[in-house]
Amino acid sequence: MIASMLLSSADAYPTQRRKMEKGSKLLLSLKRKEKPQLQPQTSNAHSEVINMIRVQMQISSKMDTCIRRNLVQLAQLRTGEQIDLPQLALGLLVGIFKSDFPNEKLYIKWKTRQANLLEEALCFSRGLEKNERATLRKCLATIRESKEWDVVMSSSLRIDVLSSIRHVASKLSSLPGRCGIEEETYYWTAIYHLNIRLYEKLLFGVFDVLDEGQLIEDASSMLFHMKSIWSTLGITENLHNAIYGWVLFQQFVSTGEPSLLGSAIQELQKVTEEGNPKEDLYLSRLVCSRQTIGADIHLSVSKAIFTSASAWCDDKLQDYHLHFGKKPRDFGMLVSLASTVGLPPADCMRTELIKLDTLSDDVGDKIQSYVQNSIKGACARAAHFAYVKSHGERTHALALLANELSVIAKAEINEFVPVFSKWLPECMMISAMLLHRFYGERLTPFLEGVSSLSGDVRKVVPAAYMLEEALTQLYNCHSKSKLHKPYLHKLKNYEIEKAVKPVMLDWLISQHDHILQWTRRAFEIEEWEPVSVHQRHAPSIVEIFRIIEETVSQLFGLHLPVDITHLQALLSIIYHSLDTYLQRIYDQLVDKKLLYPAAPPLTRFTEGVMPAMKRKSLEFAEPDNKMVTKLDELTIPKLCIRLNTLCYIQKQISAIEDGIRKSLTLVRSSLDKRSNIETDEAEEENSLTHSEAVDELFATTYDSLRETNANCITKTRDLIGARVIFWDLRDMFLVQLYNGTVEGARLERLLPHIDTVLDNVCSLSYEDSRDMVVLSICRSALEAYVRVLLDGGPTRAFSDSDIPLMEEDLSILKEFFIADGEGLPRSLVEQEAKQAKEILDLYSLESEMLIQMLMTASELIDMGVSSEQRRLEDAQTLVRVLCHKKDRTASKFLKRQYEFPMSSEYEDPTSNLPALSEIVRSTSTRWSQTSQSSFSSFKKKIQDATSEIRNNSGW
């Protein structure tokens, strides 16, 4: 390279004046470290390029200076003939000595290389006489002998030896070229193998020595200046493209850098089949030998390069899943390279490569062999991997194998099939059939042995089903119109459903009894304590929904179509488990009407008591023992937990229904993907009928559950309000309120007790049920207030002056529940208090008007105009208002018309009424001390119950 630049004129090779310091990372560092050396006079551009090449080839600056000095001397002695390799080697041997090297080893290595070059260039020439060849070998042996050449021989003797060699070299240099190309020398064809190796070595200098996968920044400039040695080494444009493409390809193989492969493809695409006749003749004489089975095949250089690259492509494509499974981008570039150079023919004795520019049988057969071989290898590796992994993870090998084959199928769809389908449109069908057959041979014996939904079945069946879906997608991702020949093999579905569906139904039937037993046991051990501070529902319902969700997940986790029979069995499990739970909650509740006290006898107001009269005592019926026992367990905190649990059930019912419907949709979608046959009208009608049946089944199941749950919520909500007012606060509200006098027993003394209850209830209830509970207490309080007004008994009589106080109390009670806008809505409270307000309005009327209204109402009753509900205008209401009016006119009317006894005939009930604490053994005002107990105690009971159930049922 240096000699060509020194011995060539500047006009012959115009240079590009650019800074070369950026050409290599190593060059930058070396420039900072090296001291300036005395350089021969060359152009700046040439000097920069030479320095860049020196750094890339890792030649020391001292050796570079030595070589340049000798080449300058050689240039001065040049007589005009063209430079060649023997002349360069001889010129260097004349002027470079042992003292020019840092050690003897490097000198001997360099000297031997020059002797080898001379031997390769001269000794094998057919243009030499026998004695000339002998002289050459003797001279070269002398050069190689270090002691004789460097110590014994004098300078004049060494010159004589080199002159003898130069004489032979000059003879050969004078021989004409064989192809008639301009600037062609004898050595172009005589030592083309050496020329090509030297040029190849020089081309490797374009790669950065610190990052061999990258070209140096000024590679293009370096390549441009290399043209100066083309005439010396016999390089043409076509030959350069072939050799440079080969160099780039080798570097890609070594480093794996995709950009190098792209560059190699670009260079090899420039290699033309036909060119100048003389150049074609020249290139045909550059013969390479390639060994095949039993023979050697001789090829031109470009064909040899193409054949070598083709063989490498063929080797990688034989198992493209192994080589490109994780590098799909490289696969496309590899096929592009194969399309450029061609593929090896099936007959190894053929030299013509198979071109991929047409759809031919040879191309199709070649691609098909790649698909078959690669799928076979990938399946074998997947089977081995699944076998080894199954022992470590305790997972059935077929499940793992299905997952691995699914990955292969997806890689085929996404990466490999789109490339191969250009030449073999049915390649995806071939891939699908091979994968399907490989797995089917192993799955069939497993399915034949399925008798229950064991752990292995639960893992293998979903994986197999997903694999079948992927293979169906792979099989169907072709365009039938593009197939250049029909593909006769059809993809048959695995008979998974036939083997597993009966087992699925048996499993669902067995689950029905197990879950019902679990539900009963969970309910029996439930203590109605919240799961946690944030989860204020019962632990038992959490466990029941967990089991239901696991059952749903396990059923749809098989990824098999669920027919109407399986769905009916699943919904039956959900319905009966939740309905059993709800019915037990409902049965434990007490009808709120049982908490209402019996109405006292109706009396008429009297001012005083006759001294001789014996006063009657009011009799109170004691509560039923069974009801009291139930109420012991139905404390307000536990009732709140029950209500929270019912609200939780309400939400979870909808969530489970949505989940099942979504799973059905996904399974149906999966089934559609797997179907190879187009749906006809009859199938669409059947599908529609099936959909209607499913909707009807869901409606029947979930509407019934929602109705039962709503009934439980209503009964629980009403019981909370009735329990608080008519049971826990019975003494304060029904007995003491307005007893004797209104002014002495006002409502405001009762409100702190109600407020305490509301605080506790709100702290236990969910936000969405809190207003419901507060409204229930508000409604019961107003209902109790109406009872005080109408069924207050002999000890309550209201004068006209009491009515404003009672109206004020009603207003206070309403504002208490409205709570300055933070409680119940005002309109709702006003609606609930409407009856009490209207009754108080009746008390404001004169007795004569009330009597007239009573007579009118009685006439309507006699005429048959009546209502099942008590109206304010009806006779019973008006009679009760008259009974409680502290008015002589009213008293006389009641005595004359109904003969009611005097209120003074009865004793004050507060003097002998049994205390409520003596009637009820436990009340909800005694808040449970275990309400903050942890969820672990319940979990322990659940685990014990589970163990017992499994031992008894074999579940």
Buried (B, 14 or more C-beta within 10 A) or exposed (E): BBBBBBBBEEEEBEBEEBEBBEBBBBBEEBEEEEEEEEBBEBBEBBBBBBBBBBBBBEEEBEBBBBBBBBBBBBBEEBEEEBBBBBBBBBBBBBBBBBEBBEEEEBBBEBBBEBBBBBBBBBBEBEEBEEEBBEBBEEBBEBBBEBEBBBEEBEEEEBEEBBEBBBEBBEBBBEEEBBBEBEEBBBBBBBBBEBBBBBBBEBBBBBBBBEBEBBBBBBBEBBBBBBBBBBBBBBBBBBBBBBBBBBBBBBBBBEBEBBBBBBBBBBBBBEBEEEBBEBBBEBBEEBBBEBEEEEEEBEBBBBBBBBBBBBBBBBEBBBBBBEBBBEEBEBBBBBBBBBBBBBBBBEEEEEBEBBBBEEBBEBBBEBBBBBBBBBBBBBBEBBBEBBEEBBEEEEBBBBBBBBBBBBBBBEBBBEBBBBBBBBBBBBBBBBBBBBBBEBBBEBBEEBBEEBEEBEEBBBBBBBBBBBBBBBBBBBBBBBEEEEEEEEBEEEBEBBEBBEBBBEBBBBBBEBBBEBBBBBBBBBBEBBBBBBBEEEBBBBBBBBBBBEBBBEBBEBBBBBBBBBBEEBBBBBBBBBBBBBBBBBEBBBEBBBEBEBBBBEEBBBBBBBEEEEEEEEEEEBEBEEBEEEBBEBBEEBBBBBBBBBBBBBBBBBEBBEEBBEBBEEBBEEBBEBBEEBEEEEEEEEEEEEEEEBEEEBEEBBEEBBEEBBEBBEEBBEBBBBBBBBBBBBBBBBBBBBBBBBBEBBEEBBBEEBBEBBEEBBEBBBBBBBEEBBBBBBBBBBBBBBBBBBBBBBBBBBBBBBEEEBBEBBBEBBEEBBEBBBEEEEBBEEEBBEEBBEBBBBBBEBBEBEBEEBBEBBEEBBEBEEEEEEEEEBBBBBBBBBBBBBBBBBBEBBBEBBBEBEEBBBBBBBBBBEEEBEEBEEBBEBBBBEBBEEBEEEBEBBBEBBEEBBEEBEEEEEB
